Amino acid sequence: MRMTIPVARVLSALLADPEAPRYGLDLMRLTDLPSGTLYPVLHRLRAAGWLAAEWEDIDPVAAGRPARRYYRLTGDGVRAARLALAELRALAPEGRPSRGGAEPTGAPAW
């Protein structure tokens, strides 16, 4: 998986609460990424086996909105994402503020 800033932002957002299912608009808000950047990242993460996705089971008419597709890191995805973000932080240039802690709390400020 090529670690780009958008990928790092998505992984950080998902790792903030790995058990919480997230949908596209939720991830767009958490990462500050537009849909044209977010959805290709989600597709790449799914193709790599890091991300699972499933449609919610609702009646769109009764709910008054379309069904959402929820994304969640797989077990392998959680491990790989933590390792990839730790390696990325280790490569950060001197003087760049550290986010500290073992668990990311949200999208990095990169």
DOLUM-180360 format. One record per residue: residue number from 0; x, z, y of N, C-alpha, C in turn. Coordinates in pm, whole numbers. Example, Ala and Ser with C-alpha at 12.3 -4.5 7.8 and 13.67 -1.06 7.14 Angstrom:
% DOLUM-180360
<pt><zator>0</zator><n_u>1319</n_u><n_w>780</n_w><n_v>-569</n_v><ca_u>1230</ca_u><ca_w>780</ca_w><ca_v>-450</ca_v><c_u>1320</c_u><c_w>780</c_w><c_v>-330</c_v></pt>
<pt><zator>1</zator><n_u>1285</n_u><n_w>708</n_w><n_v>-225</n_v><ca_u>1367</ca_u><ca_w>714</ca_w><ca_v>-106</ca_v><c_u>1290</c_u><c_w>787</c_w><c_v>3</c_v></pt>
***
This chain:
% DOLUM-180360
<pt><zator>0</zator><n_u>85</n_u><n_w>0</n_w><n_v>-118</n_v><ca_u>0</ca_u><ca_w>0</ca_w><ca_v>0</ca_v><c_u>90</c_u><c_w>0</c_w><c_v>124</c_v></pt>
<pt><zator>1</zator><n_u>72</n_u><n_w>-101</n_w><n_v>208</n_v><ca_u>148</ca_u><ca_w>-109</ca_w><ca_v>332</ca_v><c_u>90</c_u><c_w>-7</c_w><c_v>431</c_v></pt>
<pt><zator>2</zator><n_u>174</n_u><n_w>84</n_w><n_v>479</n_v><ca_u>128</ca_u><ca_w>190</ca_w><ca_v>566</ca_v><c_u>135</c_u><c_w>145</c_w><c_v>712</c_v></pt>
<pt><zator>3</zator><n_u>21</n_u><n_w>109</n_w><n_v>766</n_v><ca_u>11</ca_u><ca_w>71</ca_w><ca_v>906</ca_v><c_u>-55</c_u><c_w>187</c_w><c_v>981</c_v></pt>
<pt><zator>4</zator><n_u>-55</n_u><n_w>178</n_w><n_v>1112</n_v><ca_u>-121</ca_u><ca_w>284</ca_w><ca_v>1190</ca_v><c_u>-269</c_u><c_w>292</c_w><c_v>1156</c_v></pt>
<pt><zator>5</zator><n_u>-342</n_u><n_w>180</n_w><n_v>1147</n_v><ca_u>-483</ca_u><ca_w>193</ca_w><ca_v>1108</ca_v><c_u>-502</c_u><c_w>255</c_w><c_v>969</c_v></pt>
<pt><zator>6</zator><n_u>-418</n_u><n_w>220</n_w><n_v>874</n_v><ca_u>-428</ca_u><ca_w>279</ca_w><ca_v>740</ca_v><c_u>-403</c_u><c_w>430</c_w><c_v>749</c_v></pt>
<pt><zator>7</zator><n_u>-301</n_u><n_w>469</n_w><n_v>824</n_v><ca_u>-270</ca_u><ca_w>612</ca_w><ca_v>840</ca_v><c_u>-387</c_u><c_w>686</c_w><c_v>905</c_v></pt>
<pt><zator>8</zator><n_u>-451</n_u><n_w>626</n_w><n_v>1003</n_v><ca_u>-565</ca_u><ca_w>690</ca_w><ca_v>1068</ca_v><c_u>-682</c_u><c_w>709</c_w><c_v>971</c_v></pt>
<pt><zator>9</zator><n_u>-710</n_u><n_w>607</n_w><n_v>892</n_v><ca_u>-819</ca_u><ca_w>616</ca_w><ca_v>795</ca_v><c_u>-788</c_u><c_w>722</c_w><c_v>690</c_v></pt>
<pt><zator>10</zator><n_u>-666</n_u><n_w>721</n_w><n_v>638</n_v><ca_u>-629</ca_u><ca_w>819</ca_w><ca_v>536</ca_v><c_u>-635</c_u><c_w>961</c_w><c_v>593</c_v></pt>
<pt><zator>11</zator><n_u>-587</n_u><n_w>979</n_w><n_v>715</n_v><ca_u>-593</ca_u><ca_w>1112</ca_w><ca_v>778</ca_v><c_u>-736</c_u><c_w>1159</c_w><c_v>792</c_v></pt>
<pt><zator>12</zator><n_u>-824</n_u><n_w>1069</n_w><n_v>835</n_v><ca_u>-964</ca_u><ca_w>1106</ca_w><ca_v>851</ca_v><c_u>-1027</c_u><c_w>1143</c_w><c_v>717</c_v></pt>
<pt><zator>13</zator><n_u>-997</n_u><n_w>1068</n_w><n_v>614</n_v><ca_u>-1053</ca_u><ca_w>1096</ca_w><ca_v>482</ca_v><c_u>-995</c_u><c_w>1224</c_w><c_v>423</c_v></pt>
<pt><zator>14</zator><n_u>-867</n_u><n_w>1251</n_w><n_v>449</n_v><ca_u>-804</ca_u><ca_w>1371</ca_w><ca_v>396</ca_v><c_u>-846</c_u><c_w>1498</c_w><c_v>469</c_v></pt>
<pt><zator>15</zator><n_u>-901</n_u><n_w>1484</n_w><n_v>588</n_v><ca_u>-946</ca_u><ca_w>1603</ca_w><ca_v>662</ca_v><c_u>-1049</c_u><c_w>1681</c_w><c_v>580</c_v></pt>
<pt><zator>16</zator><n_u>-1128</n_u><n_w>1610</n_w><n_v>501</n_v><ca_u>-1223</ca_u><ca_w>1672</ca_w><ca_v>409</ca_v><c_u>-1242</c_u><c_w>1575</c_w><c_v>293</c_v></pt>
<pt><zator>17</zator><n_u>-1152</n_u><n_w>1579</n_w><n_v>194</n_v><ca_u>-1152</ca_u><ca_w>1478</ca_w><ca_v>87</ca_v><c_u>-1282</c_u><c_w>1472</c_w><c_v>5</c_v></pt>
<pt><zator>18</zator><n_u>-1358</n_u><n_w>1579</n_w><n_v>3</n_v><ca_u>-1483</ca_u><ca_w>1581</ca_w><ca_v>-75</ca_v><c_u>-1601</c_u><c_w>1522</c_w><c_v>1</c_v></pt>
<pt><zator>19</zator><n_u>-1587</n_u><n_w>1509</n_w><n_v>133</n_v><ca_u>-1699</ca_u><ca_w>1461</ca_w><ca_v>215</ca_v><c_u>-1707</c_u><c_w>1309</c_w><c_v>209</c_v></pt>
<pt><zator>20</zator><n_u>-1822</n_u><n_w>1257</n_w><n_v>170</n_v><ca_u>-1838</ca_u><ca_w>1111</ca_w><ca_v>175</ca_v><c_u>-1851</c_u><c_w>1067</c_w><c_v>320</c_v></pt>
<pt><zator>21</zator><n_u>-1785</n_u><n_w>957</n_w><n_v>354</n_v><ca_u>-1787</ca_u><ca_w>905</ca_w><ca_v>491</ca_v><c_u>-1841</c_u><c_w>764</c_w><c_v>490</c_v></pt>
<pt><zator>22</zator><n_u>-1918</n_u><n_w>729</n_w><n_v>590</n_v><ca_u>-1967</ca_u><ca_w>593</ca_w><ca_v>604</ca_v><c_u>-1895</c_u><c_w>526</c_w><c_v>720</c_v></pt>
<pt><zator>23</zator><n_u>-1912</n_u><n_w>395</n_w><n_v>733</n_v><ca_u>-1835</ca_u><ca_w>317</ca_w><ca_v>828</ca_v><c_u>-1838</c_u><c_w>367</c_w><c_v>971</c_v></pt>
<pt><zator>24</zator><n_u>-1957</n_u><n_w>390</n_w><n_v>1026</n_v><ca_u>-1966</ca_u><ca_w>434</ca_w><ca_v>1166</ca_v><c_u>-1899</c_u><c_w>569</c_w><c_v>1184</c_v></pt>
<pt><zator>25</zator><n_u>-1915</n_u><n_w>657</n_w><n_v>1088</n_v><ca_u>-1850</ca_u><ca_w>788</ca_w><ca_v>1090</ca_v><c_u>-1698</c_u><c_w>770</c_w><c_v>1097</c_v></pt>
<pt><zator>26</zator><n_u>-1645</n_u><n_w>683</n_w><n_v>1014</n_v><ca_u>-1500</ca_u><ca_w>658</ca_w><ca_v>1013</ca_v><c_u>-1454</c_u><c_w>589</c_w><c_v>1142</c_v></pt>
<pt><zator>27</zator><n_u>-1537</n_u><n_w>502</n_w><n_v>1196</n_v><ca_u>-1501</ca_u><ca_w>437</ca_w><ca_v>1323</ca_v><c_u>-1486</c_u><c_w>542</c_w><c_v>1432</c_v></pt>
<pt><zator>28</zator><n_u>-1576</n_u><n_w>639</n_w><n_v>1436</n_v><ca_u>-1569</ca_u><ca_w>746</ca_w><ca_v>1536</ca_v><c_u>-1448</c_u><c_w>835</c_w><c_v>1514</c_v></pt>
<pt><zator>29</zator><n_u>-1420</n_u><n_w>870</n_w><n_v>1389</n_v><ca_u>-1307</ca_u><ca_w>959</ca_w><ca_v>1357</ca_v><c_u>-1171</c_u><c_w>895</c_w><c_v>1385</c_v></pt>
<pt><zator>30</zator><n_u>-1162</n_u><n_w>763</n_w><n_v>1366</n_v><ca_u>-1033</ca_u><ca_w>696</ca_w><ca_v>1376</ca_v><c_u>-1012</c_u><c_w>619</c_w><c_v>1505</c_v></pt>
<pt><zator>31</zator><n_u>-1119</n_u><n_w>598</n_w><n_v>1579</n_v><ca_u>-1113</ca_u><ca_w>514</ca_w><ca_v>1701</ca_v><c_u>-1078</c_u><c_w>369</c_w><c_v>1669</c_v></pt>
<pt><zator>32</zator><n_u>-1113</n_u><n_w>325</n_w><n_v>1548</n_v><ca_u>-1085</ca_u><ca_w>187</ca_w><ca_v>1507</ca_v><c_u>-1213</c_u><c_w>105</c_w><c_v>1517</c_v></pt>
<pt><zator>33</zator><n_u>-1202</n_u><n_w>-21</n_w><n_v>1561</n_v><ca_u>-1320</ca_u><ca_w>-108</ca_w><ca_v>1561</ca_v><c_u>-1350</c_u><c_w>-153</c_w><c_v>1418</c_v></pt>
<pt><zator>34</zator><n_u>-1473</n_u><n_w>-198</n_w><n_v>1397</n_v><ca_u>-1515</ca_u><ca_w>-239</ca_w><ca_v>1263</ca_v><c_u>-1427</c_u><c_w>-350</c_w><c_v>1206</c_v></pt>
<pt><zator>35</zator><n_u>-1380</n_u><n_w>-441</n_w><n_v>1291</n_v><ca_u>-1296</ca_u><ca_w>-551</ca_w><ca_v>1245</ca_v><c_u>-1160</c_u><c_w>-508</c_w><c_v>1195</c_v></pt>
<pt><zator>36</zator><n_u>-1120</n_u><n_w>-386</n_w><n_v>1227</n_v><ca_u>-996</ca_u><ca_w>-328</ca_w><ca_v>1175</ca_v><c_u>-1027</c_u><c_w>-234</c_w><c_v>1058</c_v></pt>
<pt><zator>37</zator><n_u>-1132</n_u><n_w>-154</n_w><n_v>1074</n_v><ca_u>-1165</ca_u><ca_w>-53</ca_w><ca_v>973</ca_v><c_u>-1200</c_u><c_w>-114</c_w><c_v>838</c_v></pt>
<pt><zator>38</zator><n_u>-1292</n_u><n_w>-210</n_w><n_v>836</n_v><ca_u>-1341</ca_u><ca_w>-259</ca_w><ca_v>708</ca_v><c_u>-1234</c_u><c_w>-331</c_w><c_v>624</c_v></pt>
<pt><zator>39</zator><n_u>-1143</n_u><n_w>-407</n_w><n_v>683</n_v><ca_u>-1033</ca_u><ca_w>-460</ca_w><ca_v>601</ca_v><c_u>-945</c_u><c_w>-350</c_w><c_v>542</c_v></pt>
<pt><zator>40</zator><n_u>-924</n_u><n_w>-242</n_w><n_v>617</n_v><ca_u>-846</ca_u><ca_w>-129</ca_w><ca_v>565</ca_v><c_u>-920</c_u><c_w>-66</c_w><c_v>446</c_v></pt>
<pt><zator>41</zator><n_u>-1049</n_u><n_w>-44</n_w><n_v>462</n_v><ca_u>-1128</ca_u><ca_w>13</ca_w><ca_v>351</ca_v><c_u>-1123</c_u><c_w>-78</c_w><c_v>228</c_v></pt>
<pt><zator>42</zator><n_u>-1130</n_u><n_w>-207</n_w><n_v>250</n_v><ca_u>-1123</ca_u><ca_w>-303</ca_w><ca_v>139</ca_v><c_u>-988</c_u><c_w>-292</c_w><c_v>67</c_v></pt>
<pt><zator>43</zator><n_u>-880</n_u><n_w>-285</n_w><n_v>144</n_v><ca_u>-745</ca_u><ca_w>-273</ca_w><ca_v>83</ca_v><c_u>-731</c_u><c_w>-142</c_w><c_v>7</c_v></pt>
<pt><zator>44</zator><n_u>-784</n_u><n_w>-33</n_w><n_v>61</n_v><ca_u>-776</ca_u><ca_w>96</ca_w><ca_v>-8</ca_v><c_u>-856</c_u><c_w>95</c_w><c_v>-137</c_v></pt>
<pt><zator>45</zator><n_u>-972</n_u><n_w>29</n_w><n_v>-136</n_v><ca_u>-1051</ca_u><ca_w>16</ca_w><ca_v>-259</ca_v><c_u>-977</c_u><c_w>-69</c_w><c_v>-362</c_v></pt>
<pt><zator>46</zator><n_u>-919</n_u><n_w>-179</n_w><n_v>-318</n_v><ca_u>-846</ca_u><ca_w>-267</ca_w><ca_v>-410</ca_v><c_u>-727</c_u><c_w>-196</c_w><c_v>-473</c_v></pt>
<pt><zator>47</zator><n_u>-667</n_u><n_w>-103</n_w><n_v>-400</n_v><ca_u>-552</ca_u><ca_w>-28</ca_w><ca_v>-451</ca_v><c_u>-595</c_u><c_w>87</c_w><c_v>-542</c_v></pt>
<pt><zator>48</zator><n_u>-726</n_u><n_w>114</n_w><n_v>-549</n_v><ca_u>-775</ca_u><ca_w>223</ca_w><ca_v>-633</ca_v><c_u>-772</c_u><c_w>359</c_w><c_v>-565</c_v></pt>
<pt><zator>49</zator><n_u>-746</n_u><n_w>360</n_w><n_v>-436</n_v><ca_u>-739</ca_u><ca_w>486</ca_w><ca_v>-361</ca_v><c_u>-875</c_u><c_w>532</c_w><c_v>-313</c_v></pt>
<pt><zator>50</zator><n_u>-971</n_u><n_w>442</n_w><n_v>-309</n_v><ca_u>-1099</ca_u><ca_w>469</ca_w><ca_v>-247</ca_v><c_u>-1212</c_u><c_w>425</c_w><c_v>-337</c_v></pt>
<pt><zator>51</zator><n_u>-1315</n_u><n_w>509</n_w><n_v>-347</n_v><ca_u>-1437</ca_u><ca_w>473</ca_w><ca_v>-419</ca_v><c_u>-1546</c_u><c_w>452</c_w><c_v>-313</c_v></pt>
<pt><zator>52</zator><n_u>-1640</n_u><n_w>365</n_w><n_v>-344</n_v><ca_u>-1749</ca_u><ca_w>338</ca_w><ca_v>-250</ca_v><c_u>-1879</c_u><c_w>325</c_w><c_v>-329</c_v></pt>
<pt><zator>53</zator><n_u>-1984</n_u><n_w>376</n_w><n_v>-269</n_v><ca_u>-2116</ca_u><ca_w>359</ca_w><ca_v>-331</ca_v><c_u>-2223</c_u><c_w>357</c_w><c_v>-222</c_v></pt>
<pt><zator>54</zator><n_u>-2328</n_u><n_w>281</n_w><n_v>-249</n_v><ca_u>-2440</ca_u><ca_w>273</ca_w><ca_v>-156</ca_v><c_u>-2528</c_u><c_w>394</c_w><c_v>-176</c_v></pt>
<pt><zator>55</zator><n_u>-2579</n_u><n_w>448</n_w><n_v>-66</n_v><ca_u>-2673</ca_u><ca_w>559</ca_w><ca_v>-77</ca_v><c_u>-2805</c_u><c_w>507</c_w><c_v>-131</c_v></pt>
<pt><zator>56</zator><n_u>-2874</n_u><n_w>592</n_w><n_v>-202</n_v><ca_u>-3000</ca_u><ca_w>555</ca_w><ca_v>-264</ca_v><c_u>-3115</c_u><c_w>601</c_w><c_v>-175</c_v></pt>
<pt><zator>57</zator><n_u>-3153</n_u><n_w>515</n_w><n_v>-81</n_v><ca_u>-3264</ca_u><ca_w>547</ca_w><ca_v>9</ca_v><c_u>-3357</c_u><c_w>427</c_w><c_v>19</c_v></pt>
<pt><zator>58</zator><n_u>-3474</n_u><n_w>451</n_w><n_v>69</n_v><ca_u>-3567</ca_u><ca_w>345</ca_w><ca_v>104</ca_v><c_u>-3543</c_u><c_w>316</c_w><c_v>252</c_v></pt>
<pt><zator>59</zator><n_u>-3483</n_u><n_w>201</n_w><n_v>284</n_v><ca_u>-3452</ca_u><ca_w>171</ca_w><ca_v>424</ca_v><c_u>-3574</c_u><c_w>175</c_w><c_v>517</c_v></pt>
<pt><zator>60</zator><n_u>-3690</n_u><n_w>137</n_w><n_v>466</n_v><ca_u>-3811</ca_u><ca_w>139</ca_w><ca_v>548</ca_v><c_u>-3849</c_u><c_w>283</c_w><c_v>582</c_v></pt>
<pt><zator>61</zator><n_u>-3849</n_u><n_w>369</n_w><n_v>480</n_v><ca_u>-3884</ca_u><ca_w>511</ca_w><ca_v>501</ca_v><c_u>-3780</c_u><c_w>581</c_w><c_v>589</c_v></pt>
<pt><zator>62</zator><n_u>-3652</n_u><n_w>547</n_w><n_v>569</n_v><ca_u>-3544</ca_u><ca_w>610</ca_w><ca_v>647</ca_v><c_u>-3536</c_u><c_w>554</c_w><c_v>788</c_v></pt>
<pt><zator>63</zator><n_u>-3588</n_u><n_w>435</n_w><n_v>809</n_v><ca_u>-3581</ca_u><ca_w>373</ca_w><ca_v>940</ca_v><c_u>-3444</c_u><c_w>319</c_w><c_v>975</c_v></pt>
<pt><zator>64</zator><n_u>-3363</n_u><n_w>295</n_w><n_v>873</n_v><ca_u>-3228</ca_u><ca_w>241</ca_w><ca_v>892</ca_v><c_u>-3181</c_u><c_w>181</c_w><c_v>760</c_v></pt>
<pt><zator>65</zator><n_u>-3081</n_u><n_w>94</n_w><n_v>768</n_v><ca_u>-3027</ca_u><ca_w>37</ca_w><ca_v>643</ca_v><c_u>-2955</c_u><c_w>144</c_w><c_v>561</c_v></pt>
<pt><zator>66</zator><n_u>-2942</n_u><n_w>120</n_w><n_v>433</n_v><ca_u>-2864</ca_u><ca_w>209</ca_w><ca_v>347</ca_v><c_u>-2718</c_u><c_w>207</c_w><c_v>392</c_v></pt>
<pt><zator>67</zator><n_u>-2654</n_u><n_w>321</n_w><n_v>380</n_v><ca_u>-2512</ca_u><ca_w>332</ca_w><ca_v>416</ca_v><c_u>-2425</c_u><c_w>321</c_w><c_v>291</c_v></pt>
<pt><zator>68</zator><n_u>-2307</n_u><n_w>267</n_w><n_v>310</n_v><ca_u>-2209</ca_u><ca_w>266</ca_w><ca_v>202</ca_v><c_u>-2114</c_u><c_w>382</c_w><c_v>230</c_v></pt>
<pt><zator>69</zator><n_u>-2105</n_u><n_w>474</n_w><n_v>135</n_v><ca_u>-2021</ca_u><ca_w>592</ca_w><ca_v>152</ca_v><c_u>-1888</c_u><c_w>573</c_w><c_v>81</c_v></pt>
<pt><zator>70</zator><n_u>-1783</n_u><n_w>619</n_w><n_v>146</n_v><ca_u>-1647</ca_u><ca_w>606</ca_w><ca_v>96</ca_v><c_u>-1589</c_u><c_w>745</c_w><c_v>73</c_v></pt>
<pt><zator>71</zator><n_u>-1510</n_u><n_w>756</n_w><n_v>-33</n_v><ca_u>-1443</ca_u><ca_w>882</ca_w><ca_v>-65</ca_v><c_u>-1313</c_u><c_w>849</c_w><c_v>-137</c_v></pt>
<pt><zator>72</zator><n_u>-1209</n_u><n_w>925</n_w><n_v>-107</n_v><ca_u>-1082</ca_u><ca_w>905</ca_w><ca_v>-178</ca_v><c_u>-1099</c_u><c_w>943</c_w><c_v>-325</c_v></pt>
<pt><zator>73</zator><n_u>-1036</n_u><n_w>867</n_w><n_v>-412</n_v><ca_u>-1031</ca_u><ca_w>902</ca_w><ca_v>-554</ca_v><c_u>-926</c_u><c_w>1011</c_w><c_v>-571</c_v></pt>
<pt><zator>74</zator><n_u>-918</n_u><n_w>1070</n_w><n_v>-688</n_v><ca_u>-813</ca_u><ca_w>1170</ca_w><ca_v>-715</ca_v><c_u>-675</c_u><c_w>1111</c_w><c_v>-693</c_v></pt>
<pt><zator>75</zator><n_u>-652</n_u><n_w>991</n_w><n_v>-746</n_v><ca_u>-524</ca_u><ca_w>924</ca_w><ca_v>-724</ca_v><c_u>-505</c_u><c_w>892</c_w><c_v>-576</c_v></pt>
<pt><zator>76</zator><n_u>-613</n_u><n_w>858</n_w><n_v>-509</n_v><ca_u>-606</ca_u><ca_w>827</ca_w><ca_v>-366</ca_v><c_u>-566</c_u><c_w>947</c_w><c_v>-283</c_v></pt>
<pt><zator>77</zator><n_u>-619</n_u><n_w>1064</n_w><n_v>-318</n_v><ca_u>-582</ca_u><ca_w>1187</ca_w><ca_v>-244</ca_v><c_u>-433</c_u><c_w>1212</c_w><c_v>-259</c_v></pt>
<pt><zator>78</zator><n_u>-384</n_u><n_w>1204</n_w><n_v>-382</n_v><ca_u>-241</ca_u><ca_w>1229</ca_w><ca_v>-405</ca_v><c_u>-154</c_u><c_w>1125</c_w><c_v>-334</c_v></pt>
<pt><zator>79</zator><n_u>-191</n_u><n_w>998</n_w><n_v>-348</n_v><ca_u>-112</ca_u><ca_w>891</ca_w><ca_v>-287</ca_v><c_u>-117</c_u><c_w>899</c_w><c_v>-134</c_v></pt>
<pt><zator>80</zator><n_u>-234</n_u><n_w>931</n_w><n_v>-79</n_v><ca_u>-248</ca_u><ca_w>940</ca_w><ca_v>67</ca_v><c_u>-165</c_u><c_w>1054</c_w><c_v>122</c_v></pt>
<pt><zator>81</zator><n_u>-168</n_u><n_w>1169</n_w><n_v>56</n_v><ca_u>-87</ca_u><ca_w>1283</ca_w><ca_v>103</ca_v><c_u>61</c_u><c_w>1248</c_w><c_v>101</c_v></pt>
<pt><zator>82</zator><n_u>104</n_u><n_w>1185</n_w><n_v>-6</n_v><ca_u>245</ca_u><ca_w>1147</ca_w><ca_v>-17</ca_v><c_u>282</c_u><c_w>1044</c_w><c_v>89</c_v></pt>
<pt><zator>83</zator><n_u>199</n_u><n_w>943</n_w><n_v>107</n_v><ca_u>228</ca_u><ca_w>837</ca_w><ca_v>203</ca_v><c_u>233</c_u><c_w>892</c_w><c_v>345</c_v></pt>
<pt><zator>84</zator><n_u>141</n_u><n_w>981</n_w><n_v>380</n_v><ca_u>141</ca_u><ca_w>1037</ca_w><ca_v>516</ca_v><c_u>258</c_u><c_w>1131</c_w><c_v>537</c_v></pt>
<pt><zator>85</zator><n_u>297</n_u><n_w>1205</n_w><n_v>432</n_v><ca_u>414</ca_u><ca_w>1292</ca_w><ca_v>442</ca_v><c_u>541</c_u><c_w>1208</c_w><c_v>463</c_v></pt>
<pt><zator>86</zator><n_u>551</n_u><n_w>1096</n_w><n_v>391</n_v><ca_u>667</ca_u><ca_w>1008</ca_w><ca_v>409</ca_v><c_u>667</c_u><c_w>947</c_w><c_v>549</c_v></pt>
<pt><zator>87</zator><n_u>551</n_u><n_w>912</n_w><n_v>599</n_v><ca_u>540</ca_u><ca_w>856</ca_w><ca_v>733</ca_v><c_u>582</c_u><c_w>958</c_w><c_v>838</c_v></pt>
<pt><zator>88</zator><n_u>538</n_u><n_w>1083</n_w><n_v>822</n_v><ca_u>579</ca_u><ca_w>1188</ca_w><ca_v>916</ca_v><c_u>728</c_u><c_w>1212</c_w><c_v>912</c_v></pt>
<pt><zator>89</zator><n_u>788</n_u><n_w>1201</n_w><n_v>793</n_v><ca_u>932</ca_u><ca_w>1222</ca_w><ca_v>780</ca_v><c_u>1009</c_u><c_w>1112</c_w><c_v>852</c_v></pt>
<pt><zator>90</zator><n_u>950</n_u><n_w>994</n_w><n_v>865</n_v><ca_u>1016</ca_u><ca_w>882</ca_w><ca_v>932</ca_v><c_u>992</c_u><c_w>880</c_w><c_v>1083</c_v></pt>
<pt><zator>91</zator><n_u>905</n_u><n_w>968</n_w><n_v>1132</n_v><ca_u>871</ca_u><ca_w>968</ca_w><ca_v>1275</ca_v><c_u>998</c_u><c_w>993</c_w><c_v>1357</c_v></pt>
<pt><zator>92</zator><n_u>1015</n_u><n_w>920</n_w><n_v>1466</n_v><ca_u>1133</ca_u><ca_w>938</ca_w><ca_v>1550</ca_v><c_u>1137</c_u><c_w>1079</c_w><c_v>1609</c_v></pt>
<pt><zator>93</zator><n_u>1259</n_u><n_w>1125</n_w><n_v>1633</n_v><ca_u>1279</ca_u><ca_w>1255</ca_w><ca_v>1698</ca_v><c_u>1207</c_u><c_w>1256</c_w><c_v>1831</c_v></pt>
<pt><zator>94</zator><n_u>1150</n_u><n_w>1369</n_w><n_v>1866</n_v><ca_u>1083</ca_u><ca_w>1380</ca_w><ca_v>1995</ca_v><c_u>936</c_u><c_w>1349</c_w><c_v>1989</c_v></pt>
<pt><zator>95</zator><n_u>890</n_u><n_w>1283</n_w><n_v>1883</n_v><ca_u>747</ca_u><ca_w>1256</ca_w><ca_v>1868</ca_v><c_u>680</c_u><c_w>1387</c_w><c_v>1824</c_v></pt>
<pt><zator>96</zator><n_u>572</n_u><n_w>1423</n_w><n_v>1886</n_v><ca_u>506</ca_u><ca_w>1549</ca_w><ca_v>1850</ca_v><c_u>467</c_u><c_w>1551</c_w><c_v>1703</c_v></pt>
<pt><zator>97</zator><n_u>493</n_u><n_w>1662</n_w><n_v>1639</n_v><ca_u>457</ca_u><ca_w>1679</ca_w><ca_v>1499</ca_v><c_u>316</c_u><c_w>1735</c_w><c_v>1491</c_v></pt>
<pt><zator>98</zator><n_u>241</n_u><n_w>1687</n_w><n_v>1393</n_v><ca_u>106</ca_u><ca_w>1739</ca_w><ca_v>1374</ca_v><c_u>110</c_u><c_w>1867</c_w><c_v>1293</c_v></pt>
<pt><zator>99</zator><n_u>222</n_u><n_w>1893</n_w><n_v>1223</n_v><ca_u>239</ca_u><ca_w>2017</ca_w><ca_v>1149</ca_v><c_u>139</c_u><c_w>2034</c_w><c_v>1036</c_v></pt>
<pt><zator>100</zator><n_u>163</n_u><n_w>2135</n_w><n_v>953</n_v><ca_u>71</ca_u><ca_w>2167</ca_w><ca_v>844</ca_v><c_u>75</c_u><c_w>2066</c_w><c_v>731</c_v></pt>
<pt><zator>101</zator><n_u>29</n_u><n_w>2108</n_w><n_v>615</n_v><ca_u>30</ca_u><ca_w>2023</ca_w><ca_v>497</ca_v><c_u>-89</c_u><c_w>1929</c_w><c_v>495</c_v></pt>
<pt><zator>102</zator><n_u>-200</n_u><n_w>1969</n_w><n_v>555</n_v><ca_u>-320</ca_u><ca_w>1887</ca_w><ca_v>553</ca_v><c_u>-346</c_u><c_w>1828</c_w><c_v>692</c_v></pt>
<pt><zator>103</zator><n_u>-364</n_u><n_w>1698</n_w><n_v>699</n_v><ca_u>-403</ca_u><ca_w>1641</ca_w><ca_v>828</ca_v><c_u>-540</c_u><c_w>1693</c_w><c_v>867</c_v></pt>
<pt><zator>104</zator><n_u>-563</n_u><n_w>1709</n_w><n_v>996</n_v><ca_u>-691</ca_u><ca_w>1760</ca_w><ca_v>1043</ca_v><c_u>-776</c_u><c_w>1651</c_w><c_v>1104</c_v></pt>
<pt><zator>105</zator><n_u>-727</n_u><n_w>1531</n_w><n_v>1109</n_v><ca_u>-804</ca_u><ca_w>1421</ca_w><ca_v>1166</ca_v><c_u>-714</c_u><c_w>1304</c_w><c_v>1187</c_v></pt>
<pt><zator>106</zator><n_u>-758</n_u><n_w>1208</n_w><n_v>1263</n_v><ca_u>-680</ca_u><ca_w>1089</ca_w><ca_v>1288</ca_v><c_u>-558</c_u><c_w>1123</c_w><c_v>1371</c_v></pt>
<pt><zator>107</zator><n_u>-440</n_u><n_w>1071</n_w><n_v>1334</n_v><ca_u>-321</ca_u><ca_w>1098</ca_w><ca_v>1413</ca_v><c_u>-332</c_u><c_w>1033</c_w><c_v>1550</c_v></pt>
<pt><zator>108</zator><n_u>-254</n_u><n_w>1084</n_w><n_v>1641</n_v><ca_u>-259</ca_u><ca_w>1036</ca_w><ca_v>1779</ca_v><c_u>-170</c_u><c_w>914</c_w><c_v>1799</c_v></pt>
<pt><zator>109</zator><n_u>-128</n_u><n_w>845</n_w><n_v>1691</n_v><ca_u>-37</ca_u><ca_w>732</ca_w><ca_v>1704</ca_v><c_u>-101</c_u><c_w>624</c_w><c_v>1778</c_v></pt>
***
